[in-house]
Structure formats: structure tokens, C-alpha cells
């Protein structure tokens, strides 16, 4: 999928982070999932840009952004969080930090690295923060998910054709991959090996309970009413680890809520 020329932020070692910007008002930094780009928020932004300045980065290695120096799972989420934190710092004013799926993980990583007051509020849409299940010893939720995604990551790394359906159908429902348009299936299949690195990074995160407890700002964690039960397990775990967190359900939605329920997603961000 071609990427238009986008504004960029200089990162260390000559790398650049691309982002999309629209609207005016208090800044919202909105972090996409994997594999994806800042335009993943394309259906949500129109419902926000009259009241907010929306800034949607392409995470390192996606869209118009340069890759990380090392494409390995260990430290990957923290490194991506550093890139987003630098973007927040460049804005020069407090932001609301929003994340979907893997982007929710990166939003948390960025918030941990920023000075107090840089982030006023965090909204996470089905973060895949499996580290929370590790920290709360919820093996009942963690072990089946870990086994499923390690099988997927192994096969994706080996180049198995269309194995990305294991990831897509898990989050979006049985048969979801097959119902997608050919260009979307092609993009997802081509990105599977890179997505596998992101997936594995979710299970080797080293953030501590103290790191999460340091986030004092309000955090809203949203799950879809028809989503996998593991997203609610993660949300419950995060509520016990974050000092000022609450959960919100979105009836009739699953992991694809940015596309299927964009107005409701925007309302939860704006509220």
C-alpha cells in the first residue's frame, strides 16, 4: 500500500517517525495496532477533528516510518514507546494518549517514559498487554493465548502462506480473514513476519508492576462485547496494576471496532 509524503520527526541514528495530523484543539496522539499504519484511525478521526488536533504516527517499520535499529522482540515495545514519547515531547503541551491493540501496549510504554504531566489521560482499546497477565499470575487466560500466538509467530517467521489468518481470525472472528478484500489480505500476508516480531514482543516485555503503578493519570480500557474473553482478562489485570484505571464495554464490537464502530470509539476518546 503506498504511503503519501507525511511530516516526520527526527529520531536518533538518523531515523524518522512519520505521522498524520488533522484538526485543531487539544492534542490526541493515537497509536495504531500491528500490522498497521496511522491511517488505521481514518474512520475515527473525522468524528474528532472539529474538537481535537489528532496526531497519528506510523510506528517504526510501518507506513512512512523507518525501522528500528534491531528488529527483534526483546525491548521492541520499549523502543517503539520511546519513538512515541519523543513525538509527545515535540508537541510541547500535555496530550491525551490513545492506543488500539498493540498500539495500546506502545502507548503504555511511552507514558512510562514521559515526565509527569506530559500525558493527561490514556484510552486503550483492547490492548494486547499480556504482560499484565504475567504480573497478576493469570495463567488461565495467559497460557492458551501464548500457545496460540507462538504457533502463529513460528509459522509466520517460516514464511507459511496466509498463516496471518490465525492472528486475524483470533481477534476478529472465524472467517474474518477470508472475508477481507484481496488487497487487504495481501498486505496482511506480506506483513506477517514483521507482525510476528511484534506478537512475540508482547510476551517478553519486562515492565514491572511498579512501572505501571507510576502511571497516575486516568486510564480507560475499552473492550468489545463480542471480543475474545482474553481482552477482558487483560483489562481486569490492568485495572489492578494501574492506580486510576477503569473499564468500558462497547456493545456489539470486537477487535475491529475502529472500522465497525468509529463514532462510538471517537465518543469514548472525547468523553
Phi and psi in degrees as a GROMACS rama.xvg file:
@    title "Ramachandran Plot"
@    xaxis  label "Phi"
@    yaxis  label "Psi"
@TYPE xy
-68.5327  148.943  UNK-2
-116.06  126.46  UNK-3
-69.066  161.628  UNK-4
-60.6137  128.795  UNK-5
-125.659  154.628  UNK-6
-62.2166  150.062  UNK-7
-132.487  156.503  UNK-8
-115.1  131.714  UNK-9
-72.8251  129.836  UNK-10
-110.886  170.388  UNK-11
-59.2687  159.45  UNK-12
61.6563  27.6231  UNK-13
77.0006  6.08584  UNK-14
-84.4142  159.138  UNK-15
-128.611  145.464  UNK-16
-112.007  119.654  UNK-17
-90.3015  152.927  UNK-18
-153.251  160.137  UNK-19
-109.694  142.997  UNK-20
-136.451  140.402  UNK-21
-155.705  157.32  UNK-22
76.8597  -175.271  UNK-23
-147.7  154.798  UNK-24
124.976  -162.274  UNK-25
-58.7583  139.483  UNK-26
-78.1082  135.76  UNK-27
-113.381  121.541  UNK-28
-100.654  117.692  UNK-29
-118.229  116.804  UNK-30
-106.201  124.911  UNK-31
-80.9688  167.1  UNK-32
-87.3423  -169.824  UNK-33
-121.703  137.861  UNK-34
-81.4252  138.861  UNK-35
-168.561  -170.542  UNK-36
-145.678  172.701  UNK-37
-57.2187  -27.3202  UNK-38
-72.3452  -2.95631  UNK-39
-58.5773  -22.7307  UNK-40
-89.1913  10.9246  UNK-41
-58.7148  -31.0409  UNK-42
-86.8184  -16.0972  UNK-43
-88.5903  -40.5182  UNK-44
-54.0854  -42.33  UNK-45
-57.8452  -24.3608  UNK-46
-85.7979  -1.93084  UNK-47
-120.168  -27.2579  UNK-48
-69.5592  -13.9631  UNK-49
-76.1756  -19.2747  UNK-50
-117.149  -19.4218  UNK-51
-134.724  156.901  UNK-52
-91.7981  112.51  UNK-53
-96.6952  128.742  UNK-54
-124.063  113.892  UNK-55
-118.025  96.1459  UNK-56
-73.6991  152.474  UNK-57
-87.3936  119  UNK-58
-60.677  153.877  UNK-59
-50.4556  129.632  UNK-60
91.2019  -2.30927  UNK-61
-124.223  151.008  UNK-62
56.351  -127.129  UNK-63
-92.4974  5.64245  UNK-64
-92.7784  144.971  UNK-65
-70.1156  155.511  UNK-66
-72.5436  161.37  UNK-67
-65.3009  160.055  UNK-68
-61.551  -37.672  UNK-69
-124.615  118.538  UNK-70
-90.3134  72.5428  UNK-71
-132.415  154.659  UNK-72
-63.8914  -42.0017  UNK-73
-62.0754  124.714  UNK-74
76.003  2.04684  UNK-75
-65.5088  -46.418  UNK-76
-63.9445  -40.7153  UNK-77
-64.0718  -40.0746  UNK-78
-66.2513  -41.7431  UNK-79
-65.7461  -37.2403  UNK-80
-61.129  -36.783  UNK-81
-62.4443  -41.2397  UNK-82
-61.514  -44.9402  UNK-83
-67.4691  -38.1905  UNK-84
-61.3197  -39.4995  UNK-85
-64.2299  -37.3691  UNK-86
-63.3918  -44.8047  UNK-87
-59.445  -47.3919  UNK-88
-59.2993  -36.3074  UNK-89
-66.7095  -19.571  UNK-90
-77.6172  -24.3216  UNK-91
74.2295  15.8771  UNK-92
-155.238  158.885  UNK-93
-61.7924  147.817  UNK-94
-125.497  163.266  UNK-95
-97.2985  129.863  UNK-96
-108.335  122.168  UNK-97
-120.306  140.452  UNK-98
-145.537  144.854  UNK-99
-119.475  130.448  UNK-100
58.1884  -124.731  UNK-101
-58.3521  -31.4906  UNK-102
-64.512  -27.09  UNK-103
-65.3871  -39.7445  UNK-104
-60.1139  -44.935  UNK-105
-67.6588  -37.1593  UNK-106
-59.7277  -43.4256  UNK-107
-63.428  -42.9585  UNK-108
-61.6113  -41.4941  UNK-109
-63.6723  -44.9397  UNK-110
-61.0957  -37.0701  UNK-111
-63.7617  -27.0091  UNK-112
-92.6265  -11.0638  UNK-113
-91.5125  155.451  UNK-114
-67.0706  152.435  UNK-115
-55.9891  135.212  UNK-116
95.3351  -14.7927  UNK-117
-70.7685  -31.1272  UNK-118
-118.585  117.897  UNK-119
-80.4302  -33.7445  UNK-120
-158.536  149.839  UNK-121
-126.394  134.097  UNK-122
-126.343  124.111  UNK-123
-119.032  123.354  UNK-124
-101.783  106.092  UNK-125
46.3615  59.3542  UNK-126
-62.2794  140.693  UNK-127
-96.4825  51.0277  UNK-128
-86.5737  74.1289  UNK-129
-63.3183  -20.2882  UNK-130
-57.8321  -32.29  UNK-131
-63.3445  -36.0416  UNK-132
-69.6923  -35.535  UNK-133
-64.1999  -44.2394  UNK-134
-69.5186  -26.6709  UNK-135
-101.417  7.9543  UNK-136
55.4029  39.7597  UNK-137
-90.9414  74.9307  UNK-138
-69.0279  -26.4946  UNK-139
-60.4374  -40.7982  UNK-140
-83.8146  -35.1775  UNK-141
-74.2886  -47.2178  UNK-142
-62.5299  -46.0435  UNK-143
-63.2941  -38.9403  UNK-144
-66.2427  -43.438  UNK-145
-61.1513  -41.6489  UNK-146
-65.7173  -43.1506  UNK-147
-61.6242  -47.5632  UNK-148
-77.6178  -26.5674  UNK-149
-70.5243  -38.2211  UNK-150
-60.7741  -45.3818  UNK-151
-61.9103  -47.9698  UNK-152
-62.6548  -39.3212  UNK-153
-62.2826  -45.8999  UNK-154
-71.7745  -35.6245  UNK-155
-67.1111  -40.5597  UNK-156
-63.569  -32.8294  UNK-157
-77.4546  -7.58614  UNK-158
86.4  21.1734  UNK-159
-62.5288  127.938  UNK-160
-61.7309  135.784  UNK-161
56.3641  20.2652  UNK-162
-66.8954  -15.8461  UNK-163
-59.1297  -17.4164  UNK-164
-60.2308  -28.0201  UNK-165
-62.788  -36.62  UNK-166
-77.0221  -46.5339  UNK-167
-64.3778  -48.4422  UNK-168
-67.0746  -29.5137  UNK-169
-62.2098  -46.6978  UNK-170
-86.6795  -32.4403  UNK-171
-109.096  -1.56502  UNK-172
107.098  149.688  UNK-173
-54.9741  131.74  UNK-174
83.0403  0.387995  UNK-175
-62.2079  -41.2321  UNK-176
-61.9896  -44.2184  UNK-177
-64.5989  -24.8673  UNK-178
-85.8772  -8.16083  UNK-179
-76.0732  151.53  UNK-180
-60.7658  152.219  UNK-181
-52.9454  -44.8606  UNK-182
-61.8221  -35.8724  UNK-183
-69.6415  -44.0918  UNK-184
-60.5856  -39.0663  UNK-185
-64.2555  -43.3324  UNK-186
-61.6681  -47.1537  UNK-187
-64.3478  -40.9685  UNK-188
-64.6398  -40.6731  UNK-189
-66.7967  -28.4092  UNK-190
-93.4804  2.29356  UNK-191
-61.0346  -44.1777  UNK-192
-63.4746  -38.6949  UNK-193
-69.7062  -41.4946  UNK-194
-60.0927  -35.1025  UNK-195
-61.266  -34.8374  UNK-196
-65.2312  -43.6422  UNK-197
-60.4164  -44.5633  UNK-198
-58.9606  -49.3822  UNK-199
-63.5152  -33.0726  UNK-200
-62.7691  -27.2793  UNK-201
-66.6343  -23.7333  UNK-202
-101.571  -3.10457  UNK-203
-119.815  16.2879  UNK-204
-62.5852  143.06  UNK-205
-115.13  13.1376  UNK-206
-59.2104  145.672  UNK-207
-103.124  167.649  UNK-208
-60.5477  -35.4839  UNK-209
-65.6194  -36.8587  UNK-210
-59.5264  -46.5438  UNK-211
-68.801  -37.7372  UNK-212
-65.2242  -18.6274  UNK-213
-74.9166  -12.7532  UNK-214
-86.5319  99.8612  UNK-215
-91.6193  -13.9489  UNK-216
-71.8645  160.174  UNK-217
-61.5415  137.287  UNK-218
-128.009  126.431  UNK-219
-109.444  129.118  UNK-220
-116.129  118.576  UNK-221
-107.845  133.231  UNK-222
-126.857  150.767  UNK-223
-83.555  145.48  UNK-224
-65.7573  -22.8025  UNK-225
-110.417  16.1391  UNK-226
-82.0298  169.7  UNK-227
-56.7016  141.936  UNK-228
-60.955  -25.6526  UNK-229
-62.4006  -28.0225  UNK-230
-67.8593  -32.6782  UNK-231
-73.758  -34.275  UNK-232
-62.8938  -43.0375  UNK-233
-63.3471  -42.9539  UNK-234
-61.6158  -44.3356  UNK-235
-63.0653  -40.2141  UNK-236
-63.3817  -43.6659  UNK-237
-64.6282  -34.8236  UNK-238
-63.046  -33.4439  UNK-239
-76.8232  -21.7751  UNK-240
-97.4765  -27.33  UNK-241
-97.6758  133.845  UNK-242
-71.6153  -19.1792  UNK-243
-138.576  53.2469  UNK-244
-115.128  151.654  UNK-245
-144.2  162.162  UNK-246
-108.732  155.638  UNK-247
-141.97  133.5  UNK-248
-97.2435  148.842  UNK-249
-121.238  100.764  UNK-250
-60.3818  137.157  UNK-251
78.7883  -0.436888  UNK-252
-105.052  158.046  UNK-253
-129.489  -156.554  UNK-254
-61.4438  -20.0874  UNK-255
-86.9151  23.4313  UNK-256
-60.5542  -25.3477  UNK-257
-63.2321  -30.1888  UNK-258
-94.294  -37.1583  UNK-259
-87.8718  -27.6003  UNK-260
-133.546  51.6472  UNK-261
-63.4614  -36.6324  UNK-262
-67.6926  -40.4978  UNK-263
-67.2738  -38.8553  UNK-264
-60.6616  -45.9538  UNK-265
-61.4893  -38.9824  UNK-266
-63.9956  -39.8736  UNK-267
-66.851  -33.9674  UNK-268
-68.5353  -41.9408  UNK-269
-78.6958  -22.2235  UNK-270
